[in-house]
Amino acid sequence: MLKLQLVESLDEVKTNIKRFNDDLIKDYDGEDLGLIGFLSTFHQWYYIDDLYLFGPSKFIGYKHMDSYTYKNKHGLHADGRETEKALRSLGFVETKDPSLHVKLEFFT
C-alpha cells in the first residue's frame, strides 16, 4: 500500500509552501496545473511569516508534494488530520490574528 510521507522539518514545509504558491501562480497564468480548482476544498491553511506565504496542510504537510502528486493522490491515503499533527509537531499553531485572516480571504 502506497502512502505519502509526512514532513519532518520546517525546511521541507518551506519547500512545499514555495512550490504550492509557484504552481498556483503558474495555474493563474494558464499552465493548468489544476490547483485553482482545489482552493475551495482546502480547510486548514498555514502561514510562514518569513516567506509571507500561505499553504494548505494537505499540500505542505507531505514530503516532496507537487501539483501532479496532489491531483493524483487518490489511493495514497492522504489525510489532512495527519498533516495537521505533523505541522503542529513542527511548531505551527492556530492564530486569531485578524490581519492574517483578511490576507487568507483575499488569497482564496
mmCIF file of the C-alpha atoms, coordinates in Angstrom:
data_MODEL
# 
_entry.id   MODEL 
# 
loop_
_atom_site.group_PDB 
_atom_site.id 
_atom_site.type_symbol 
_atom_site.label_atom_id 
_atom_site.label_alt_id 
_atom_site.label_comp_id 
_atom_site.label_asym_id 
_atom_site.label_entity_id 
_atom_site.label_seq_id 
_atom_site.pdbx_PDB_ins_code 
_atom_site.Cartn_x 
_atom_site.Cartn_y 
_atom_site.Cartn_z 
_atom_site.occupancy 
_atom_site.B_iso_or_equiv 
_atom_site.pdbx_formal_charge 
_atom_site.auth_seq_id 
_atom_site.auth_comp_id 
_atom_site.auth_asym_id 
_atom_site.auth_atom_id 
_atom_site.pdbx_PDB_model_num 
ATOM 1   C CA . MET A 1 1   ? 0.000   0.000  0.000   1.00 0.00 ? 1   MET A CA 1 
ATOM 2   C CA . LEU A 1 2   ? 1.444   3.341  -1.039  1.00 0.00 ? 2   LEU A CA 1 
ATOM 3   C CA . LYS A 1 3   ? 1.328   6.135  1.480   1.00 0.00 ? 3   LYS A CA 1 
ATOM 4   C CA . LEU A 1 4   ? 2.563   9.708  1.355   1.00 0.00 ? 4   LEU A CA 1 
ATOM 5   C CA . GLN A 1 5   ? 5.293   10.516 3.871   1.00 0.00 ? 5   GLN A CA 1 
ATOM 6   C CA . LEU A 1 6   ? 4.751   13.360 6.335   1.00 0.00 ? 6   LEU A CA 1 
ATOM 7   C CA . VAL A 1 7   ? 7.174   16.287 6.512   1.00 0.00 ? 7   VAL A CA 1 
ATOM 8   C CA . GLU A 1 8   ? 9.727   16.145 9.288   1.00 0.00 ? 8   GLU A CA 1 
ATOM 9   C CA . SER A 1 9   ? 11.332  19.571 9.134   1.00 0.00 ? 9   SER A CA 1 
ATOM 10  C CA . LEU A 1 10  ? 10.496  23.211 8.652   1.00 0.00 ? 10  LEU A CA 1 
ATOM 11  C CA . ASP A 1 11  ? 12.737  23.244 5.560   1.00 0.00 ? 11  ASP A CA 1 
ATOM 12  C CA . GLU A 1 12  ? 10.518  20.607 3.935   1.00 0.00 ? 12  GLU A CA 1 
ATOM 13  C CA . VAL A 1 13  ? 7.432   22.677 4.735   1.00 0.00 ? 13  VAL A CA 1 
ATOM 14  C CA . LYS A 1 14  ? 9.058   25.808 3.311   1.00 0.00 ? 14  LYS A CA 1 
ATOM 15  C CA . THR A 1 15  ? 9.965   23.984 0.101   1.00 0.00 ? 15  THR A CA 1 
ATOM 16  C CA . ASN A 1 16  ? 6.379   22.759 -0.252  1.00 0.00 ? 16  ASN A CA 1 
ATOM 17  C CA . ILE A 1 17  ? 4.775   26.102 0.516   1.00 0.00 ? 17  ILE A CA 1 
ATOM 18  C CA . LYS A 1 18  ? 7.004   27.807 -2.071  1.00 0.00 ? 18  LYS A CA 1 
ATOM 19  C CA . ARG A 1 19  ? 6.118   25.129 -4.630  1.00 0.00 ? 19  ARG A CA 1 
ATOM 20  C CA . PHE A 1 20  ? 2.399   25.475 -3.860  1.00 0.00 ? 20  PHE A CA 1 
ATOM 21  C CA . ASN A 1 21  ? 2.496   29.235 -4.386  1.00 0.00 ? 21  ASN A CA 1 
ATOM 22  C CA . ASP A 1 22  ? 4.691   28.991 -7.506  1.00 0.00 ? 22  ASP A CA 1 
ATOM 23  C CA . ASP A 1 23  ? 2.373   26.361 -9.000  1.00 0.00 ? 23  ASP A CA 1 
ATOM 24  C CA . LEU A 1 24  ? -0.695  28.403 -8.138  1.00 0.00 ? 24  LEU A CA 1 
ATOM 25  C CA . ILE A 1 25  ? 0.783   31.408 -9.947  1.00 0.00 ? 25  ILE A CA 1 
ATOM 26  C CA . LYS A 1 26  ? 1.544   29.200 -12.958 1.00 0.00 ? 26  LYS A CA 1 
ATOM 27  C CA . ASP A 1 27  ? -2.042  27.952 -12.807 1.00 0.00 ? 27  ASP A CA 1 
ATOM 28  C CA . TYR A 1 28  ? -3.399  31.502 -12.886 1.00 0.00 ? 28  TYR A CA 1 
ATOM 29  C CA . ASP A 1 29  ? -1.022  32.253 -15.761 1.00 0.00 ? 29  ASP A CA 1 
ATOM 30  C CA . GLY A 1 30  ? -2.622  29.484 -17.826 1.00 0.00 ? 30  GLY A CA 1 
ATOM 31  C CA . GLU A 1 31  ? -0.408  26.430 -17.306 1.00 0.00 ? 31  GLU A CA 1 
ATOM 32  C CA . ASP A 1 32  ? -3.418  24.498 -15.930 1.00 0.00 ? 32  ASP A CA 1 
ATOM 33  C CA . LEU A 1 33  ? -1.727  22.672 -13.071 1.00 0.00 ? 33  LEU A CA 1 
ATOM 34  C CA . GLY A 1 34  ? -5.143  22.152 -11.508 1.00 0.00 ? 34  GLY A CA 1 
ATOM 35  C CA . LEU A 1 35  ? -4.649  23.798 -8.119  1.00 0.00 ? 35  LEU A CA 1 
ATOM 36  C CA . ILE A 1 36  ? -7.184  26.577 -8.670  1.00 0.00 ? 36  ILE A CA 1 
ATOM 37  C CA . GLY A 1 37  ? -9.991  24.025 -8.657  1.00 0.00 ? 37  GLY A CA 1 
ATOM 38  C CA . PHE A 1 38  ? -8.907  22.774 -5.235  1.00 0.00 ? 38  PHE A CA 1 
ATOM 39  C CA . LEU A 1 39  ? -8.776  26.163 -3.458  1.00 0.00 ? 39  LEU A CA 1 
ATOM 40  C CA . SER A 1 40  ? -12.297 25.881 -2.070  1.00 0.00 ? 40  SER A CA 1 
ATOM 41  C CA . THR A 1 41  ? -11.607 22.367 -0.747  1.00 0.00 ? 41  THR A CA 1 
ATOM 42  C CA . PHE A 1 42  ? -8.662  23.342 1.436   1.00 0.00 ? 42  PHE A CA 1 
ATOM 43  C CA . HIS A 1 43  ? -9.729  23.816 5.050   1.00 0.00 ? 43  HIS A CA 1 
ATOM 44  C CA . GLN A 1 44  ? -6.567  24.191 7.132   1.00 0.00 ? 44  GLN A CA 1 
ATOM 45  C CA . TRP A 1 45  ? -4.196  26.890 5.951   1.00 0.00 ? 45  TRP A CA 1 
ATOM 46  C CA . TYR A 1 46  ? -0.766  27.686 7.353   1.00 0.00 ? 46  TYR A CA 1 
ATOM 47  C CA . TYR A 1 47  ? 1.328   30.817 7.058   1.00 0.00 ? 47  TYR A CA 1 
ATOM 48  C CA . ILE A 1 48  ? 5.094   31.167 7.131   1.00 0.00 ? 48  ILE A CA 1 
ATOM 49  C CA . ASP A 1 49  ? 5.889   34.658 8.282   1.00 0.00 ? 49  ASP A CA 1 
ATOM 50  C CA . ASP A 1 50  ? 9.411   34.992 6.884   1.00 0.00 ? 50  ASP A CA 1 
ATOM 51  C CA . LEU A 1 51  ? 8.190   33.903 3.425   1.00 0.00 ? 51  LEU A CA 1 
ATOM 52  C CA . TYR A 1 52  ? 4.879   35.802 3.525   1.00 0.00 ? 52  TYR A CA 1 
ATOM 53  C CA . LEU A 1 53  ? 3.193   32.702 2.095   1.00 0.00 ? 53  LEU A CA 1 
ATOM 54  C CA . PHE A 1 54  ? 0.112   30.610 2.852   1.00 0.00 ? 54  PHE A CA 1 
ATOM 55  C CA . GLY A 1 55  ? -0.296  26.940 2.091   1.00 0.00 ? 55  GLY A CA 1 
ATOM 56  C CA . PRO A 1 56  ? -2.896  24.268 2.827   1.00 0.00 ? 56  PRO A CA 1 
ATOM 57  C CA . SER A 1 57  ? -1.955  21.483 5.238   1.00 0.00 ? 57  SER A CA 1 
ATOM 58  C CA . LYS A 1 58  ? -2.748  18.668 2.809   1.00 0.00 ? 58  LYS A CA 1 
ATOM 59  C CA . PHE A 1 59  ? -0.233  20.090 0.333   1.00 0.00 ? 59  PHE A CA 1 
ATOM 60  C CA . ILE A 1 60  ? 2.540   21.381 2.581   1.00 0.00 ? 60  ILE A CA 1 
ATOM 61  C CA . GLY A 1 61  ? 2.353   18.558 5.124   1.00 0.00 ? 61  GLY A CA 1 
ATOM 62  C CA . TYR A 1 62  ? 3.653   15.773 2.872   1.00 0.00 ? 62  TYR A CA 1 
ATOM 63  C CA . LYS A 1 63  ? 7.222   15.293 1.683   1.00 0.00 ? 63  LYS A CA 1 
ATOM 64  C CA . HIS A 1 64  ? 8.008   16.214 -1.925  1.00 0.00 ? 64  HIS A CA 1 
ATOM 65  C CA . MET A 1 65  ? 4.465   17.356 -2.707  1.00 0.00 ? 65  MET A CA 1 
ATOM 66  C CA . ASP A 1 66  ? 3.801   18.904 -6.091  1.00 0.00 ? 66  ASP A CA 1 
ATOM 67  C CA . SER A 1 67  ? 0.716   19.714 -8.139  1.00 0.00 ? 67  SER A CA 1 
ATOM 68  C CA . TYR A 1 68  ? 0.778   16.456 -10.076 1.00 0.00 ? 68  TYR A CA 1 
ATOM 69  C CA . THR A 1 69  ? 1.029   14.348 -6.919  1.00 0.00 ? 69  THR A CA 1 
ATOM 70  C CA . TYR A 1 70  ? -1.692  16.370 -5.216  1.00 0.00 ? 70  TYR A CA 1 
ATOM 71  C CA . LYS A 1 71  ? -4.110  15.988 -8.116  1.00 0.00 ? 71  LYS A CA 1 
ATOM 72  C CA . ASN A 1 72  ? -3.414  12.247 -8.285  1.00 0.00 ? 72  ASN A CA 1 
ATOM 73  C CA . LYS A 1 73  ? -3.255  11.488 -4.553  1.00 0.00 ? 73  LYS A CA 1 
ATOM 74  C CA . HIS A 1 74  ? -6.276  9.179  -4.531  1.00 0.00 ? 74  HIS A CA 1 
ATOM 75  C CA . GLY A 1 75  ? -5.197  5.790  -3.258  1.00 0.00 ? 75  GLY A CA 1 
ATOM 76  C CA . LEU A 1 76  ? -2.185  7.277  -1.453  1.00 0.00 ? 76  LEU A CA 1 
ATOM 77  C CA . HIS A 1 77  ? -4.045  7.603  1.861   1.00 0.00 ? 77  HIS A CA 1 
ATOM 78  C CA . ALA A 1 78  ? -3.754  11.375 2.169   1.00 0.00 ? 78  ALA A CA 1 
ATOM 79  C CA . ASP A 1 79  ? -5.345  12.606 5.381   1.00 0.00 ? 79  ASP A CA 1 
ATOM 80  C CA . GLY A 1 80  ? -5.380  16.238 6.463   1.00 0.00 ? 80  GLY A CA 1 
ATOM 81  C CA . ARG A 1 81  ? -5.601  15.226 10.118  1.00 0.00 ? 81  ARG A CA 1 
ATOM 82  C CA . GLU A 1 82  ? -2.178  13.584 9.778   1.00 0.00 ? 82  GLU A CA 1 
ATOM 83  C CA . THR A 1 83  ? -0.646  16.636 8.130   1.00 0.00 ? 83  THR A CA 1 
ATOM 84  C CA . GLU A 1 84  ? -2.093  18.914 10.797  1.00 0.00 ? 84  GLU A CA 1 
ATOM 85  C CA . LYS A 1 85  ? -0.459  16.790 13.528  1.00 0.00 ? 85  LYS A CA 1 
ATOM 86  C CA . ALA A 1 86  ? 2.854   16.844 11.671  1.00 0.00 ? 86  ALA A CA 1 
ATOM 87  C CA . LEU A 1 87  ? 2.688   20.625 11.268  1.00 0.00 ? 87  LEU A CA 1 
ATOM 88  C CA . ARG A 1 88  ? 1.785   21.129 14.940  1.00 0.00 ? 88  ARG A CA 1 
ATOM 89  C CA . SER A 1 89  ? 4.781   18.993 15.922  1.00 0.00 ? 89  SER A CA 1 
ATOM 90  C CA . LEU A 1 90  ? 6.947   21.466 13.976  1.00 0.00 ? 90  LEU A CA 1 
ATOM 91  C CA . GLY A 1 91  ? 5.600   24.390 15.981  1.00 0.00 ? 91  GLY A CA 1 
ATOM 92  C CA . PHE A 1 92  ? 2.699   25.642 13.884  1.00 0.00 ? 92  PHE A CA 1 
ATOM 93  C CA . VAL A 1 93  ? -0.160  26.990 15.982  1.00 0.00 ? 93  VAL A CA 1 
ATOM 94  C CA . GLU A 1 94  ? -3.599  28.374 15.257  1.00 0.00 ? 94  GLU A CA 1 
ATOM 95  C CA . THR A 1 95  ? -3.737  32.136 15.201  1.00 0.00 ? 95  THR A CA 1 
ATOM 96  C CA . LYS A 1 96  ? -6.547  34.548 15.843  1.00 0.00 ? 96  LYS A CA 1 
ATOM 97  C CA . ASP A 1 97  ? -4.655  37.407 14.164  1.00 0.00 ? 97  ASP A CA 1 
ATOM 98  C CA . PRO A 1 98  ? -7.376  39.205 12.166  1.00 0.00 ? 98  PRO A CA 1 
ATOM 99  C CA . SER A 1 99  ? -4.884  40.604 9.657   1.00 0.00 ? 99  SER A CA 1 
ATOM 100 C CA . LEU A 1 100 ? -3.855  37.086 8.635   1.00 0.00 ? 100 LEU A CA 1 
ATOM 101 C CA . HIS A 1 101 ? -7.477  36.038 8.245   1.00 0.00 ? 101 HIS A CA 1 
ATOM 102 C CA . VAL A 1 102 ? -8.070  39.019 5.952   1.00 0.00 ? 102 VAL A CA 1 
ATOM 103 C CA . LYS A 1 103 ? -5.000  38.110 3.872   1.00 0.00 ? 103 LYS A CA 1 
ATOM 104 C CA . LEU A 1 104 ? -6.145  34.500 3.606   1.00 0.00 ? 104 LEU A CA 1 
ATOM 105 C CA . GLU A 1 105 ? -9.627  35.518 2.477   1.00 0.00 ? 105 GLU A CA 1 
ATOM 106 C CA . PHE A 1 106 ? -8.046  37.657 -0.231  1.00 0.00 ? 106 PHE A CA 1 
ATOM 107 C CA . PHE A 1 107 ? -5.741  34.793 -1.182  1.00 0.00 ? 107 PHE A CA 1 
ATOM 108 C CA . THR A 1 108 ? -8.508  32.234 -1.594  1.00 0.00 ? 108 THR A CA 1 
# 
